Amino acid sequence: MKTPQDLDDLEGRIEAAQAKRPKPVEDNGQGSLLGMAWRLSTELVVAVMVGGALGYGVDYFAKTAPWFMVGGLFLGLATGVRNTFRLAERMDQVAKDAKQASDARQGE
């Protein structure tokens, strides 16, 4: 059975090990550049695919191939481009806010 002295010794060793570990770097909410690039490209590709699939589905049931699919691809492309620009603007704003916060911390 563990005695309180053993537990105190264990607690001391844990604290010493945690003190040796480097502190984690603050995350400013941006993520990695590669992650942002994947997210932007995924937004665009998925929107085009969904638009094309919906158009294909309408064409299949309405027997109007390929008109709704072509229209769906164009609508999907327009939606994807719009979403990509909105996401890029939001990421840019987060980067600006993080830079301002960093500058404010360095000025203190």
Short mmCIF file of the C-alpha atoms (twelve columns), coordinates in Angstrom:
data_MODEL
# 
_entry.id   MODEL 
# 
loop_
_atom_site.group_PDB 
_atom_site.id 
_atom_site.type_symbol 
_atom_site.label_atom_id 
_atom_site.label_alt_id 
_atom_site.label_comp_id 
_atom_site.label_asym_id 
_atom_site.label_seq_id 
_atom_site.Cartn_x 
_atom_site.Cartn_y 
_atom_site.Cartn_z 
_atom_site.pdbx_PDB_model_num 
ATOM 1   C CA . MET A 1   0.000   0.000  0.000   1 
ATOM 2   C CA . LYS A 2   1.257   3.488  -0.899  1 
ATOM 3   C CA . THR A 3   2.121   5.789  1.947   1 
ATOM 4   C CA . PRO A 4   1.621   9.564  1.915   1 
ATOM 5   C CA . GLN A 5   5.394   9.952  1.738   1 
ATOM 6   C CA . ASP A 6   5.501   7.895  -1.490  1 
ATOM 7   C CA . LEU A 7   2.727   10.019 -2.974  1 
ATOM 8   C CA . ASP A 8   4.505   13.246 -2.018  1 
ATOM 9   C CA . ASP A 9   7.676   11.927 -3.637  1 
ATOM 10  C CA . LEU A 10  5.727   11.041 -6.783  1 
ATOM 11  C CA . GLU A 11  4.119   14.476 -6.884  1 
ATOM 12  C CA . GLY A 12  7.549   16.108 -6.588  1 
ATOM 13  C CA . ARG A 13  8.932   14.035 -9.464  1 
ATOM 14  C CA . ILE A 14  5.901   14.891 -11.647 1 
ATOM 15  C CA . GLU A 15  6.311   18.619 -10.964 1 
ATOM 16  C CA . ALA A 16  10.045  18.413 -11.752 1 
ATOM 17  C CA . ALA A 17  9.349   16.628 -15.035 1 
ATOM 18  C CA . GLN A 18  6.684   19.159 -16.003 1 
ATOM 19  C CA . ALA A 19  9.056   22.034 -15.231 1 
ATOM 20  C CA . LYS A 20  11.609  20.566 -17.670 1 
ATOM 21  C CA . ARG A 21  9.083   20.370 -20.528 1 
ATOM 22  C CA . PRO A 22  9.053   23.350 -22.883 1 
ATOM 23  C CA . LYS A 23  5.982   25.524 -22.706 1 
ATOM 24  C CA . PRO A 24  3.602   25.068 -25.657 1 
ATOM 25  C CA . VAL A 25  3.565   27.853 -28.199 1 
ATOM 26  C CA . GLU A 26  0.428   29.997 -28.118 1 
ATOM 27  C CA . ASP A 27  -1.989  29.150 -30.904 1 
ATOM 28  C CA . ASN A 28  -3.340  32.289 -32.513 1 
ATOM 29  C CA . GLY A 29  -6.222  30.431 -34.146 1 
ATOM 30  C CA . GLN A 30  -4.723  30.420 -37.627 1 
ATOM 31  C CA . GLY A 31  -3.438  26.891 -37.904 1 
ATOM 32  C CA . SER A 32  -0.709  25.973 -40.323 1 
ATOM 33  C CA . LEU A 33  -0.411  27.477 -43.772 1 
ATOM 34  C CA . LEU A 34  -0.773  24.047 -45.346 1 
ATOM 35  C CA . GLY A 35  -3.963  23.467 -43.367 1 
ATOM 36  C CA . MET A 36  -5.389  26.786 -44.556 1 
ATOM 37  C CA . ALA A 37  -4.514  25.964 -48.161 1 
ATOM 38  C CA . TRP A 38  -6.218  22.573 -47.889 1 
ATOM 39  C CA . ARG A 39  -9.302  24.166 -46.396 1 
ATOM 40  C CA . LEU A 40  -9.559  26.764 -49.160 1 
ATOM 41  C CA . SER A 41  -9.116  24.206 -51.932 1 
ATOM 42  C CA . THR A 42  -11.566 21.811 -50.286 1 
ATOM 43  C CA . GLU A 43  -14.218 24.536 -50.056 1 
ATOM 44  C CA . LEU A 44  -13.929 25.158 -53.788 1 
ATOM 45  C CA . VAL A 45  -13.811 21.527 -54.930 1 
ATOM 46  C CA . VAL A 46  -16.688 20.377 -52.718 1 
ATOM 47  C CA . ALA A 47  -18.954 23.211 -53.861 1 
ATOM 48  C CA . VAL A 48  -18.359 22.327 -57.527 1 
ATOM 49  C CA . MET A 49  -18.940 18.623 -56.848 1 
ATOM 50  C CA . VAL A 50  -22.176 19.246 -54.941 1 
ATOM 51  C CA . GLY A 51  -23.472 21.570 -57.666 1 
ATOM 52  C CA . GLY A 52  -22.637 19.050 -60.368 1 
ATOM 53  C CA . ALA A 53  -24.178 16.158 -58.416 1 
ATOM 54  C CA . LEU A 54  -27.402 18.041 -57.780 1 
ATOM 55  C CA . GLY A 55  -27.597 19.016 -61.448 1 
ATOM 56  C CA . TYR A 56  -26.934 15.420 -62.488 1 
ATOM 57  C CA . GLY A 57  -29.697 14.221 -60.168 1 
ATOM 58  C CA . VAL A 58  -32.190 16.657 -61.678 1 
ATOM 59  C CA . ASP A 59  -31.090 15.663 -65.190 1 
ATOM 60  C CA . TYR A 60  -31.462 11.982 -64.365 1 
ATOM 61  C CA . PHE A 61  -35.045 12.315 -63.176 1 
ATOM 62  C CA . ALA A 62  -36.130 15.011 -65.645 1 
ATOM 63  C CA . LYS A 63  -34.360 13.380 -68.659 1 
ATOM 64  C CA . THR A 64  -32.844 16.747 -69.612 1 
ATOM 65  C CA . ALA A 65  -29.149 15.785 -69.693 1 
ATOM 66  C CA . PRO A 66  -26.733 17.630 -69.583 1 
ATOM 67  C CA . TRP A 67  -28.318 21.034 -69.001 1 
ATOM 68  C CA . PHE A 68  -28.970 20.988 -65.269 1 
ATOM 69  C CA . MET A 69  -25.595 19.372 -64.614 1 
ATOM 70  C CA . VAL A 70  -23.804 22.137 -66.525 1 
ATOM 71  C CA . GLY A 71  -25.862 24.744 -64.688 1 
ATOM 72  C CA . GLY A 72  -25.143 23.032 -61.374 1 
ATOM 73  C CA . LEU A 73  -21.416 23.022 -62.125 1 
ATOM 74  C CA . PHE A 74  -21.471 26.759 -62.826 1 
ATOM 75  C CA . LEU A 75  -23.535 27.482 -59.723 1 
ATOM 76  C CA . GLY A 76  -21.226 25.263 -57.685 1 
ATOM 77  C CA . LEU A 77  -18.190 27.077 -59.065 1 
ATOM 78  C CA . ALA A 78  -19.687 30.472 -58.252 1 
ATOM 79  C CA . THR A 79  -20.599 29.325 -54.751 1 
ATOM 80  C CA . GLY A 80  -17.164 27.803 -54.202 1 
ATOM 81  C CA . VAL A 81  -15.355 30.949 -55.322 1 
ATOM 82  C CA . ARG A 82  -17.572 33.103 -53.103 1 
ATOM 83  C CA . ASN A 83  -17.030 30.846 -50.087 1 
ATOM 84  C CA . THR A 84  -13.288 30.719 -50.738 1 
ATOM 85  C CA . PHE A 85  -13.019 34.514 -50.848 1 
ATOM 86  C CA . ARG A 86  -15.097 34.872 -47.676 1 
ATOM 87  C CA . LEU A 87  -12.951 32.311 -45.886 1 
ATOM 88  C CA . ALA A 88  -9.728  33.970 -47.076 1 
ATOM 89  C CA . GLU A 89  -10.948 37.358 -45.826 1 
ATOM 90  C CA . ARG A 90  -11.838 35.835 -42.446 1 
ATOM 91  C CA . MET A 91  -8.390  34.187 -42.210 1 
ATOM 92  C CA . ASP A 92  -6.739  37.479 -43.135 1 
ATOM 93  C CA . GLN A 93  -8.671  39.282 -40.396 1 
ATOM 94  C CA . VAL A 94  -7.624  36.660 -37.832 1 
ATOM 95  C CA . ALA A 95  -3.996  37.111 -38.900 1 
ATOM 96  C CA . LYS A 96  -4.252  40.899 -38.567 1 
ATOM 97  C CA . ASP A 97  -5.848  40.602 -35.124 1 
ATOM 98  C CA . ALA A 98  -3.135  38.182 -33.996 1 
ATOM 99  C CA . LYS A 99  -0.420  40.543 -35.262 1 
ATOM 100 C CA . GLN A 100 -1.975  43.487 -33.424 1 
ATOM 101 C CA . ALA A 101 -2.220  41.445 -30.226 1 
ATOM 102 C CA . SER A 102 1.412   40.344 -30.603 1 
ATOM 103 C CA . ASP A 103 2.556   43.925 -31.214 1 
ATOM 104 C CA . ALA A 104 0.590   45.087 -28.170 1 
ATOM 105 C CA . ARG A 105 2.233   42.420 -25.983 1 
ATOM 106 C CA . GLN A 106 5.713   43.390 -27.197 1 
ATOM 107 C CA . GLY A 107 5.012   47.060 -26.531 1 
ATOM 108 C CA . GLU A 108 4.202   46.419 -22.864 1 
# 
